[in-house]
Amino acid sequence: MTSYNDYAKAANPDNPVLYDPTAYDPIVGYDPALAGAKPYPLEDPPGLYAYVSSIKKPPFDWWAATDSASAATAMSTGFKTDDGNIAWLPGDPDNGELETVGEAVHSARGMSYGVVSTQAISAATPAAFASHNKDRKKQTQITDEMVIDSTNLHKPDVVIGVVIPGRIRHEVQLQRHFSQYLRCAEIRTNRVCLRGTATDINTTGGAVLLDPGGAVDQAIAQGKKLFGLFA
């Protein structure tokens, strides 16, 4: 929704027609005549770069493209929202949590669901399928909601992700947070039935998951949730 409005403002600065879920023009958000009807590199029209770079947003001069938080929210909930929102209504209202598809099937039919990612589980894309937050940067809050929040009645049954390298400041903080999960594994297991933690860089995730009698088999046999962190 944010990028749609950016392009709408650029097209008509004096009287932009902003996004309205009941009546909107999809061409405003993405014009295939300018940006190409096929994914790059199948099609690379002459005006593509000028189109996607025509709107820059501070502080990093990012292009006016949908960010992964709002994109994943659209896929997981069916709602368009502001950049940076994790399954949360645009405008950041209080109690603006949006029901995800996993929560819907769990609530309506008692079905299990999970999130498995080669990213950190709190990264925007996987997070939008199993948590809710006004700010994608609140990664410790997002992780806690997905895994240990006792008030969350629709926590995913399977959560598997990675411990990401500390390349920038917030990732260093996040790795410290994940380290707490590893150090407190047994305590947290007793509280919320976490299973399947491995961070040995020489151990593949597949080998851990397929280990006979291992974490997966134990979780199934005991009717417990499965949790995994991999290097």
C-alpha positions as MATLAB code, in Angstrom:
seq = 'MTSYNDYAKAANPDNPVLYDPTAYDPIVGYDPALAGAKPYPLEDPPGLYAYVSSIKKPPFDWWAATDSASAATAMSTGFKTDDGNIAWLPGDPDNGELETVGEAVHSARGMSYGVVSTQAISAATPAAFASHNKDRKKQTQITDEMVIDSTNLHKPDVVIGVVIPGRIRHEVQLQRHFSQYLRCAEIRTNRVCLRGTATDINTTGGAVLLDPGGAVDQAIAQGKKLFGLFA';
ca = [
       0.000    0.000    0.000;
       2.868    2.372    0.781;
       4.435    2.031   -2.668;
       1.001    2.385   -4.302;
       0.518    5.712   -2.533;
       4.054    6.830   -3.417;
       3.338    6.305   -7.104;
      -0.107    7.919   -6.782;
       1.466   11.040   -5.247;
       4.092   11.163   -7.983;
       1.448   10.864  -10.719;
      -0.733   13.620   -9.277;
       1.087   15.623   -6.587;
      -1.709   18.162   -6.124;
      -4.575   15.695   -5.788;
      -3.342   12.113   -5.452;
      -5.921    9.327   -5.411;
      -4.601    7.180   -2.585;
      -5.221    3.491   -2.064;
      -8.776    2.521   -1.199;
      -9.453   -1.218   -0.750;
     -12.959   -0.795   -2.190;
     -11.847    0.999   -5.365;
      -8.293    1.271   -6.601;
      -6.429    1.164   -9.900;
      -3.773   -1.593   -9.879;
      -1.919    0.173  -12.683;
      -1.010    2.898  -10.206;
       0.862    0.410   -8.050;
       2.566   -1.320  -10.964;
       2.314   -0.229  -14.562;
       3.371   -3.117  -16.840;
       3.561   -0.753  -19.803;
       6.461    1.007  -18.060;
       7.938   -1.676  -15.839;
       7.415   -4.727  -18.044;
       4.771   -7.418  -18.094;
       7.226  -10.263  -17.488;
       9.650  -10.740  -14.592;
      13.221   -9.612  -15.057;
      15.323  -10.825  -16.893;
      12.675  -12.215  -19.263;
      11.785   -8.656  -20.058;
      13.832   -5.523  -19.528;
      12.027   -2.598  -21.155;
      14.023    0.603  -21.785;
      12.055    2.587  -19.216;
      12.240    0.042  -16.389;
      15.077    1.610  -14.395;
      13.656    5.095  -14.750;
      10.248    3.832  -13.616;
      11.311    1.916  -10.507;
      13.881    4.518   -9.454;
      11.675    7.535  -10.062;
      10.616    7.633   -6.425;
      13.209    7.474   -3.679;
      12.414    7.232    0.016;
      14.687    8.483    2.808;
      16.785    7.694    4.714;
      18.372    5.146    2.383;
      16.954    6.228   -0.984;
      15.118    2.933   -1.344;
      13.015    2.539   -4.441;
       9.261    2.773   -4.074;
       8.707   -0.969   -4.122;
       6.670   -3.075   -1.736;
       8.786   -4.195    1.202;
       8.785   -7.814    2.330;
       6.765   -7.133    5.499;
       3.772   -5.679    3.692;
       4.126   -8.131    0.801;
       4.107  -11.133    3.132;
       1.199   -9.616    5.075;
      -0.808   -9.372    1.847;
      -0.104  -13.035    1.131;
      -0.737  -14.277    4.667;
      -3.831  -12.213    5.503;
      -5.294  -10.873    2.247;
      -4.860   -7.256    3.406;
      -2.634   -4.582    1.920;
      -0.833   -2.616    4.602;
       1.928   -0.089    5.261;
       5.577   -0.887    4.718;
       7.087   -2.446    7.813;
       3.834   -3.875    9.200;
       3.738   -7.540   10.184;
       0.141   -8.827    9.845;
      -1.097   -5.465   11.132;
      -3.647   -3.001    9.767;
      -2.417    0.126    7.953;
      -2.168    3.231   10.071;
      -0.917    1.168   13.037;
      -4.119    1.243   15.116;
      -4.164   -0.386   18.532;
      -5.414   -3.980   18.359;
      -4.735   -3.951   14.626;
      -3.653   -7.581   14.401;
      -4.726   -9.337   11.205;
      -5.575  -13.041   11.234;
      -3.075  -15.050    9.217;
      -3.991  -18.042    7.078;
      -2.267  -20.346    9.573;
      -4.223  -18.912   12.466;
      -7.427  -19.204   10.462;
      -7.056  -22.932    9.759;
      -5.897  -23.556   13.323;
      -8.843  -21.670   14.799;
     -11.556  -22.916   12.444;
     -10.451  -26.518   11.927;
      -7.880  -27.296   14.591;
      -5.242  -27.867   11.939;
      -1.531  -27.597   12.628;
       0.652  -25.128   10.777;
       4.254  -24.012   10.819;
       6.904  -21.650    9.522;
      10.148  -22.985    8.046;
      12.655  -20.540    6.591;
      16.270  -20.177    5.513;
      16.062  -16.743    7.114;
      15.849  -15.889   10.778;
      12.336  -16.795   11.898;
      11.759  -13.175   12.921;
      12.608  -11.833    9.454;
       9.656  -10.068    7.872;
       8.642  -12.708    5.344;
       8.261  -15.734    7.647;
       7.177  -13.551   10.571;
       4.121  -12.207    8.755;
       2.697  -15.733    8.591;
       2.829  -16.350   12.344;
       3.102  -13.095   14.295;
       1.816   -9.514   14.463;
       3.677   -6.263   14.939;
       3.531   -2.624   13.889;
       7.278   -2.658   13.236;
       9.263   -5.369   11.451;
      12.358   -4.241   13.390;
      10.888   -5.476   16.697;
      12.410   -8.864   16.019;
      12.746  -10.016   19.592;
       9.039   -9.329   20.191;
       8.188  -11.133   16.968;
      10.246  -14.180   17.952;
       8.735  -14.344   21.427;
       5.188  -14.163   20.050;
       5.841  -17.005   17.643;
       7.533  -19.270   20.163;
       6.963  -18.567   23.860;
       4.041  -16.139   24.328;
       1.614  -17.990   26.601;
      -1.246  -15.665   25.597;
      -0.889  -16.608   21.923;
      -3.374  -19.447   21.511;
      -2.522  -19.929   17.841;
       1.251  -20.292   17.963;
       2.643  -22.290   15.029;
       3.278  -25.964   15.716;
       6.551  -25.945   13.796;
       9.063  -23.083   13.790;
      12.415  -23.641   12.103;
      14.857  -20.932   11.070;
      18.472  -19.876   11.254;
      20.773  -17.960   13.540;
      21.958  -15.154   11.291;
      25.498  -13.737   11.296;
      26.026  -10.479   13.161;
      26.705   -8.230   10.189;
      24.928   -5.099   11.384;
      23.862   -3.832   14.764;
      20.283   -5.100   14.935;
      21.429   -8.539   13.749;
      24.015   -8.669   16.538;
      21.245   -7.895   19.012;
      19.062  -10.554   17.438;
      21.795  -13.173   17.635;
      22.189  -12.407   21.327;
      18.452  -12.922   21.702;
      18.605  -16.272   19.907;
      21.517  -17.263   22.123;
      19.133  -16.934   25.052;
      16.914  -19.501   23.362;
      19.833  -21.897   23.058;
      21.058  -21.424   26.623;
      17.530  -21.773   28.026;
      16.475  -24.628   25.739;
      15.531  -27.060   28.481;
      13.673  -24.457   30.543;
      11.760  -23.271   27.520;
      11.125  -26.849   26.451;
       9.403  -27.525   29.752;
       7.301  -24.396   29.330;
       6.323  -24.489   25.692;
       7.449  -27.854   24.356;
      10.245  -26.719   22.059;
      12.137  -29.444   20.226;
      14.838  -29.744   17.618;
      17.577  -27.172   18.220;
      20.868  -27.509   16.302;
      23.504  -24.914   15.461;
      26.501  -27.084   14.533;
      27.671  -25.770   11.156;
      28.703  -29.310   10.209;
      25.192  -30.680   10.753;
      22.599  -30.198    8.042;
      19.032  -29.406    8.971;
      17.772  -32.313    6.904;
      19.889  -34.799    8.835;
      18.539  -33.512   12.135;
      14.945  -33.639   10.958;
      15.278  -37.173    9.545;
      17.121  -38.576   12.564;
      15.164  -41.692   13.706;
      13.887  -41.163   17.201;
      15.054  -37.571   17.103;
      13.274  -34.311   17.679;
      10.651  -34.732   14.947;
       9.663  -38.233   16.024;
       9.554  -37.118   19.655;
       7.367  -34.130   18.879;
       4.932  -36.290   16.907;
       4.813  -39.053   19.487;
       4.322  -36.648   22.380;
       2.013  -34.226   20.576;
       4.388  -31.351   21.146;
       5.590  -28.394   19.149;
       8.813  -28.518   17.115;
      11.391  -25.742   17.317;
      14.710  -25.552   15.480;
      17.542  -23.061   15.088;
      20.228  -23.880   12.559;
      23.528  -22.266   11.667;
];
